[in-house]
């Protein structure tokens, strides 16, 4: 099949995500069966925890975990633990929110200071360069967010199995720190080596027509690349702190980084007029400050000898958690993240090709920054689902596995012990969906109001302010639909519906670039780019939500129809 040059350029951008993911392969190559065996591995961990201790009673199952969070190992012969309250969700989700919101917050601060500094022409030009630059940086860090997810999960499991200061728990921290630091160094070298050609490909024809735009974007990426090792390291340390039920230290680190970034942008961008370079330096210093604020408390809190083993693996035989095990656990999450990055990458590529630059790319950058800032408020609910729901599903999976070993013809749908546990997991999903919709309405409305009524907060260019106004409705729709997408995705991850998730991401990630390339070919506008994204979000929300709630809805409808048919006969 013929592949046009423009389509080839867009397709090649996906190699950016693939290339970065290759840096982790130098440390561990998960086996081909790792994804398929993941559910059983999780079950075996739960089973081992139960075998090493006395069977839990209902009360013990609740009290044995912080804030009553059930984490599996419960006795399925007992009623399922009480459903978590809103207060329990809040106590878990708020610290996690800090992890999700920190990176886009730094980019949003840079966008604001750059957009408000200098004259109108300079402001628009700098914003246009900031778009692809921050997408590259934020996308690179987000690609490695699976390290944070793995650190929290594996560390929490190790603590539950062997105690807070066990060799295995400390091994998780050391392994996570080593993998993150080495991945960060690999990412640093990758960005320094390939930033210019990738950004040139990313921007498209605009790179030839506006060489200053490309130079500014490359400068920003090269400076921000210096913070990649510490950025990834601080991410896993924060995640381990959350696993240790320490939410104060990560929040303090985020306050440090935000304060340093604001002060740095004010001095370097506003006062010294360093523009994009000043913003990049300020953000890099902010990330270094956050890591420095974390290292001391983390060594005291997480490891007894105060050594994170960053450069060399300890010789202790008790240090049993390998990098291969760590990265293998996170492989499914990485797959989903790469699909998301491809979508945002193609959006910025399409916006960069729209005539009339730099206004289209500048307006796209503002909306993209606002979306990246809003989405963590919904994404954190996905993480909450992945933490709470397995506590109800893992005992069921363990019970079913044992019963099938005894009786191959066993049918779990007819087992009266299984139903209440599955129903409890379903109820947790329902409650999180309600929370997600509530949060989505508030956050999406606030985000949409900025370009619609307060564009001057992010740019002094009147042309760009007018250009972002019609994009407000698409930002509102895309941000709101992120709520059902995130909640459903978290539930499906908890249920280990990995093949279904991968298939939907494969389909949607194939369709969205095709639509965006079409927008580029016909010389469309930024509104069409963001309209495509809103449809993309709607498609994912429908597919994910339908997988979870459609069977239950159909059963209710069938029950109502059956009941209505029986009524005349009863008369």
C-alpha positions in Angstrom: 0.0 0.0 0.0 1.3 3.5 -0.9 2.3 5.6 2.1 2.4 9.3 1.4 5.3 11.4 2.7 3.1 13.3 5.2 1.6 10.0 6.5 5.1 8.5 6.7 6.3 11.4 8.8 3.4 11.0 11.2 3.9 7.3 11.4 7.6 7.7 12.1 6.9 9.8 15.1 5.7 6.7 16.9 9.3 5.6 16.9 10.0 8.2 19.5 8.0 6.3 22.1 9.4 3.0 20.9 12.9 4.3 21.1 12.5 5.5 24.6 11.0 2.3 25.7 14.1 0.6 24.4 16.2 2.2 27.1 14.6 0.0 29.7 15.4 -3.1 27.7 19.0 -2.6 28.5 18.2 -3.4 32.1 15.6 -6.1 31.7 13.7 -7.9 28.9 10.4 -9.3 30.2 9.6 -12.8 28.9 6.9 -13.2 26.2 4.6 -14.8 28.7 4.8 -12.1 31.3 1.6 -10.4 30.4 -0.4 -13.5 30.2 0.9 -14.8 33.5 0.5 -11.6 35.4 -2.9 -12.4 37.0 -1.7 -15.7 38.3 1.4 -14.0 39.7 -0.7 -11.6 41.6 -2.9 -14.4 42.9 0.2 -16.4 44.0 1.4 -13.4 45.9 -1.9 -13.1 47.7 -2.0 -16.9 48.3 1.5 -16.8 49.8 0.5 -14.0 52.1 -2.5 -16.0 53.3 -0.5 -19.2 53.8 2.1 -17.5 55.9 -0.5 -16.2 58.4 -3.7 -17.4 60.0 -6.9 -16.9 57.9 -8.3 -13.4 58.3 -11.6 -12.8 59.8 -13.7 -10.0 58.3 -12.6 -7.5 61.0 -9.0 -8.5 60.6 -9.1 -8.2 56.9 -10.2 -4.6 57.3 -8.0 -3.6 60.2 -4.8 -5.3 58.8 -4.5 -2.6 56.1 -4.2 1.2 56.4 -7.5 3.0 56.2 -9.4 -0.2 55.8 -8.1 -0.8 52.2 -8.6 -4.5 51.4 -5.7 -5.9 49.5 -6.6 -9.6 49.1 -5.7 -12.6 51.3 -9.2 -12.5 52.8 -11.2 -15.7 53.4 -13.9 -16.0 50.7 -16.0 -18.2 53.1 -16.6 -15.0 55.0 -18.6 -12.0 53.8 -16.5 -9.5 51.8 -15.0 -6.6 53.7 -17.0 -3.4 54.1 -16.9 -1.2 51.1 -14.5 1.8 51.4 -16.0 5.1 52.4 -15.5 8.3 50.5 -13.1 9.4 53.3 -11.0 6.3 52.6 -10.9 7.1 48.9 -9.9 10.7 49.6 -7.1 9.8 52.0 -5.6 7.5 49.4 -6.2 9.6 46.3 -5.1 13.1 47.4 -1.4 12.1 47.9 -1.5 10.2 44.6 -2.8 13.4 42.9 0.4 15.1 43.8 2.4 12.6 41.8 0.2 12.9 38.8 -0.1 16.7 38.8 3.5 17.7 39.5 4.9 17.3 35.9 2.1 19.0 34.0 2.0 21.7 36.6 5.7 22.6 35.9 4.9 22.8 32.2 1.8 24.9 32.8 3.9 27.3 34.9 6.4 27.6 32.0 3.6 28.1 29.5 2.1 31.0 31.6 5.4 32.8 32.2 6.6 32.4 28.6 3.2 33.5 27.2 3.1 36.6 29.4 6.7 37.7 28.8 8.1 39.8 26.0 6.1 41.5 23.2 3.1 39.9 21.5 5.1 38.6 18.5 7.8 37.1 20.7 5.2 35.6 23.1 3.4 33.7 20.2 6.7 32.5 18.8 7.9 31.2 22.1 4.6 29.5 22.9 4.7 27.8 19.5 8.1 26.4 20.3 7.1 25.4 23.8 4.3 23.2 22.4 6.3 20.4 20.8 9.1 20.8 23.4 6.9 20.3 26.5 5.0 17.5 24.7 8.3 15.7 24.2 9.4 16.2 27.8 6.1 15.5 29.5 5.6 12.5 27.2 9.0 11.1 28.0 8.4 11.3 31.7 4.9 10.0 31.4 6.1 7.0 29.4 8.0 5.9 32.5 5.0 6.5 34.9 4.7 2.7 35.0 7.7 2.7 37.3 5.7 4.6 39.9 2.8 2.2 39.6 5.0 -0.8 40.0 6.9 0.7 42.9 3.7 1.4 44.9 2.2 -2.0 44.2 5.3 -4.2 44.7 6.4 -2.3 47.8 3.0 -2.5 49.4 2.8 -6.2 48.7 6.3 -6.8 50.2 5.4 -4.8 53.3 2.2 -6.8 53.7 4.1 -10.1 53.3 7.2 -9.5 55.5 6.8 -6.3 57.4 7.7 -2.6 57.1 11.5 -3.0 57.5 12.0 -6.4 55.8 14.8 -7.3 53.4 12.3 -7.8 50.6 10.6 -4.4 51.1 14.0 -2.6 51.1 14.9 -4.6 48.0 12.0 -3.1 46.2 13.1 0.4 47.0 16.7 -0.2 45.9 15.7 -2.0 42.7 13.1 0.7 41.8 15.7 3.4 42.4 18.4 1.8 40.3 16.0 1.1 37.4 14.6 4.6 37.5 18.1 6.3 37.6 19.5 4.1 34.8 16.4 4.6 32.7 16.7 8.4 33.4 20.3 8.4 32.2 19.3 6.4 29.1 16.5 8.9 28.4 18.9 11.8 28.9 21.3 10.5 26.3 18.4 9.7 23.9 17.0 13.2 24.1 20.4 14.9 23.7 21.2 12.7 20.7 17.9 12.7 18.9 16.0 15.9 20.0 16.6 17.9 16.9 15.7 15.3 14.2 12.7 14.1 16.2 11.4 17.7 16.8 12.0 18.5 13.2 9.9 15.5 12.2 7.4 16.4 14.9 6.9 20.0 13.8 6.9 19.0 10.1 7.1 21.7 7.4 7.0 24.4 10.1 10.5 23.5 11.0 11.8 24.5 7.5 9.7 27.6 7.4 10.5 28.7 11.0 14.0 27.6 11.9 14.0 29.8 15.0 11.0 27.8 16.3 12.9 24.6 16.0 16.1 26.0 17.6 14.1 27.3 20.6 12.3 23.9 21.0 15.6 22.0 20.9 17.2 24.3 23.4 14.3 23.7 25.8 14.4 19.9 25.4 18.2 19.8 25.8 18.1 21.7 29.1 15.1 19.8 30.5 16.8 16.5 29.5 19.4 17.2 32.3 16.7 16.6 34.9 15.5 13.2 33.5 17.6 11.0 35.9 16.5 12.8 39.0 12.9 13.2 37.7 12.4 9.4 37.3 14.2 8.7 40.5 12.0 11.1 42.5 9.0 9.5 40.9 9.7 6.0 42.2 10.8 7.3 45.6 7.5 9.2 45.9 5.6 6.1 44.9 7.5 4.0 47.5 6.7 6.6 50.2 3.0 6.3 49.3 3.4 2.5 49.6 4.8 3.2 53.1 1.7 5.3 53.9 3.9 8.5 54.0 2.0 11.1 52.1 3.7 14.1 53.7 7.2 13.8 52.2 6.0 13.6 48.6 3.8 16.6 49.1 6.6 18.6 50.7 8.8 17.8 47.7 6.1 19.0 45.3 5.8 22.3 47.2 9.6 22.7 46.9 9.6 22.1 43.1 6.6 24.4 42.5 8.2 27.2 44.6 11.6 26.9 42.9 9.9 26.8 39.4 7.8 29.9 40.0 10.7 31.9 41.5 13.0 30.7 38.7 10.6 31.6 36.0 10.0 35.0 37.5 13.7 35.8 37.7 15.0 34.2 34.5 12.0 34.7 32.2 10.4 38.0 33.4 13.4 39.8 34.8 16.3 38.6 32.8 14.4 38.0 29.6 15.9 34.6 28.9 12.6 33.3 27.4 12.3 29.6 26.7 15.9 28.9 28.0 15.1 30.6 31.3 11.9 28.5 31.7 13.8 25.3 31.0 16.5 26.1 33.5 13.9 27.1 36.1 12.0 23.8 35.7 15.2 21.7 35.7 16.3 23.4 39.0 12.8 22.7 40.4 13.0 19.0 39.6 16.5 18.8 41.2 15.2 20.5 44.3 12.3 18.0 44.5 14.7 15.1 44.4 17.0 16.6 46.9 14.0 17.1 49.3 13.1 13.5 48.9 16.4 11.7 49.2 17.2 12.4 52.8 13.8 11.5 54.3 13.5 8.5 52.0 16.8 6.9 53.1 15.7 7.3 56.7 12.2 6.0 56.1 12.6 3.3 53.6 15.9 1.6 54.1 17.6 0.7 57.4 21.2 1.3 56.3 20.2 4.5 54.5 21.6 3.3 51.2 19.4 3.2 48.1 22.0 1.2 46.1 21.7 3.6 43.2 24.9 2.5 41.4 25.6 -1.0 42.7 23.3 -3.8 43.7 23.9 -4.9 47.3 25.6 -8.3 47.7 23.0 -9.5 50.3 21.3 -12.6 49.2 18.1 -11.3 50.8 17.9 -8.6 48.1 15.6 -10.8 46.0 13.6 -8.4 43.8 15.3 -8.1 40.5 15.0 -5.5 37.8 13.4 -8.1 35.5 10.7 -8.8 38.0 10.1 -5.1 38.6 9.9 -4.1 34.9 7.9 -7.2 34.0 5.2 -6.3 36.5 4.8 -2.9 34.9 4.8 -4.0 31.2 1.0 -3.8 30.8 0.9 -0.3 32.1 3.7 0.7 29.7 1.6 -0.6 26.8 -1.3 1.7 27.6 0.9 4.7 28.2 2.5 4.4 24.8 -0.9 4.4 23.2 -1.8 7.7 24.9 1.5 9.3 24.0 1.0 8.4 20.3 -2.3 10.1 20.4 -1.0 13.4 21.8 2.1 13.3 19.6 0.0 13.1 16.4 -2.2 16.0 17.7 0.7 18.3 18.1 2.1 17.2 14.8 -1.1 18.0 13.0 -1.4 21.4 14.8 2.1 22.3 13.7 1.2 21.7 10.1 -1.8 24.1 10.1 -1.3 27.3 8.0 -1.0 30.6 9.8 1.8 29.7 12.3 2.6 30.4 15.0 -0.9 31.2 16.2 -2.4 27.7 15.6 0.4 25.9 17.4 0.4 28.4 20.2 -3.3 28.0 20.8 -3.0 24.2 20.7 -0.2 24.4 23.3 -2.4 26.3 25.7 -5.3 23.9 25.4 -2.9 20.9 25.6 -1.3 22.3 28.8 -4.7 22.8 30.3 -5.8 19.3 29.5 -2.6 17.8 30.9 -3.2 19.7 34.1 -6.8 18.7 34.3 -6.5 15.0 33.4 -4.5 13.9 36.6 -7.6 14.7 38.7 -9.3 11.9 36.8 -6.3 9.6 36.3 -5.8 9.4 40.1 -9.2 7.7 40.3 -7.9 5.0 37.9 -5.0 4.4 40.3 -7.5 4.2 43.2 -9.5 1.6 41.4 -6.4 -0.5 40.8 -5.6 -0.4 44.5 -9.0 -1.1 46.0 -10.7 -3.5 43.6 -8.1 -6.3 43.7 -8.8 -6.8 47.4 -12.1 -8.2 46.4 -11.1 -9.9 43.1 -7.9 -11.6 44.3 -9.6 -13.9 46.9 -12.1 -14.9 44.2 -9.4 -15.7 41.7 -7.6 -17.8 44.3 -10.8 -19.7 45.2 -11.7 -20.4 41.6 -8.2 -21.6 40.9 -8.2 -24.1 43.7 -11.7 -25.3 42.9 -10.8 -25.9 39.2 -7.8 -27.9 40.3 -10.1 -30.2 42.2 -13.0 -30.2 39.7 -12.2 -29.2 36.1 -16.0 -28.9 35.4 -16.4 -26.3 38.2 -18.6 -23.3 37.1 -17.9 -20.1 39.1 -21.1 -18.5 38.0 -23.0 -21.1 40.0 -20.9 -20.6 43.1 -22.8 -18.8 45.9 -19.5 -17.8 47.6 -18.2 -16.0 44.5 -21.2 -13.7 43.9 -21.0 -11.4 46.9 -17.3 -10.7 46.4 -17.8 -10.0 42.7 -20.8 -7.8 43.6 -18.6 -5.9 46.1 -16.0 -5.3 43.5 -18.7 -4.1 41.1 -20.1 -1.7 43.8 -16.6 -0.2 44.3 -16.4 0.4 40.6 -19.8 2.1 40.6 -18.9 4.4 43.5 -15.6 5.4 41.8 -17.5 6.1 38.6 -19.9 8.4 40.5 -16.9 10.2 42.0 -15.2 10.4 38.6 -18.2 12.0 37.0 -18.5 14.6 39.8 -14.8 15.4 39.6 -14.9 15.5 35.8 -17.8 18.0 35.7 -16.0 20.4 38.1 -12.5 20.1 36.6 -13.6 20.1 33.0 -15.7 23.2 33.6 -12.9 25.1 35.3 -10.4 24.1 32.6 -12.8 25.2 29.8 -13.5 28.5 31.4 -9.8 29.6 31.1 -9.6 29.7 27.3 -13.3 30.8 27.0 -13.1 33.8 29.4 -9.6 34.2 30.8 -7.2 33.6 27.9 -5.2 36.6 29.1 -4.0 34.5 32.0 -1.8 32.4 29.7 -0.9 34.7 26.8 -0.6 38.5 26.1 -1.2 38.0 22.4 -4.7 39.1 21.5 -4.8 36.9 18.4 -3.9 33.8 20.4 -6.5 34.7 23.0 -9.2 34.8 20.3 -7.9 31.6 18.7 -8.3 29.6 22.0 -11.9 30.6 22.6 -13.6 28.2 20.2 -11.3 25.4 21.5 -12.9 25.7 25.0 -15.8 23.4 24.2 -13.6 20.7 22.9 -11.3 21.0 26.0 -14.4 20.7 28.2 -15.6 17.6 26.4 -12.2 15.9 26.2 -11.5 16.6 29.9 -15.0 15.4 31.1 -14.8 12.2 29.1 -11.4 11.5 30.7 -13.4 10.7 33.9 -15.2 7.6 32.6 -12.2 6.6 30.5 -9.9 6.7 33.6 -12.2 4.9 36.0 -13.1 2.2 33.5 -9.5 1.7 32.5 -8.5 1.4 36.2 -11.3 -1.2 36.8 -10.2 -3.2 33.7 -6.6 -3.2 34.8 -7.7 -4.4 38.3 -9.7 -7.2 36.5 -6.6 -7.9 34.3 -8.6 -7.4 31.1 -5.3 -6.6 29.4 -6.0 -8.1 26.0 -9.2 -6.1 25.7 -7.5 -2.8 26.8 -4.7 -3.4 24.3 -7.1 -4.1 21.5 -9.1 -0.9 22.1 -5.9 1.2 22.3 -4.6 -0.4 19.1 -7.9 0.4 17.3 -8.2 4.0 18.7 -4.6 4.8 18.2 -4.8 3.7 14.6 -8.0 5.7 13.9 -7.0 9.0 15.5 -3.8 9.5 13.6 -5.6 8.7 10.3 -8.2 11.4 11.1 -5.5 13.9 12.1 -3.5 13.3 9.0 -6.7 14.0 7.0 -7.0 17.3 8.9 -3.4 18.1 7.9 -3.9 17.2 4.2 -7.0 19.3 3.8 -5.4 22.3 5.6 -7.8 22.2 8.5 -7.7 24.1 11.7 -7.0 23.5 15.4 -10.7 23.1 16.1 -10.8 20.0 13.9 -7.8 18.6 15.7 -9.4 18.9 19.1 -12.8 17.7 17.8 -11.0 14.5 16.7 -9.7 14.1 20.2 -13.1 14.5 21.8 -14.4 11.7 19.5 -11.4 9.7 20.5 -12.2 10.1 24.1 -15.9 9.2 23.5 -14.9 6.1 21.7 -12.7 4.9 24.5 -15.3 5.8 27.2 -17.9 3.8 25.3 -15.8 0.7 24.8 -14.3 0.6 28.3 -17.6 1.4 30.1 -19.5 -1.0 27.9 -17.2 -3.8 28.8 -17.9 -3.3 32.5 -21.5 -2.1 32.8 -23.3 -3.2 29.6 -23.7 -6.9 30.8 -25.2 -5.8 34.0 -27.5 -3.3 32.2 -28.6 -6.0 29.8 -29.4 -8.4 32.6 -31.6 -5.8 34.3 -33.4 -5.1 31.0 -34.0 -8.8 30.4 -35.2 -9.1 34.0 -37.7 -6.3 33.5 -38.9 -7.7 30.2 -39.3 -11.2 31.8 -41.2 -9.6 34.7 -43.5 -7.7 32.4 -44.3 -10.8 30.4 -45.2 -12.8 33.5 -47.6 -10.2 34.8 -50.6 -11.0 32.5 -50.2 -14.7 33.2 -50.4 -14.0 36.9 -53.6 -12.1 36.5 
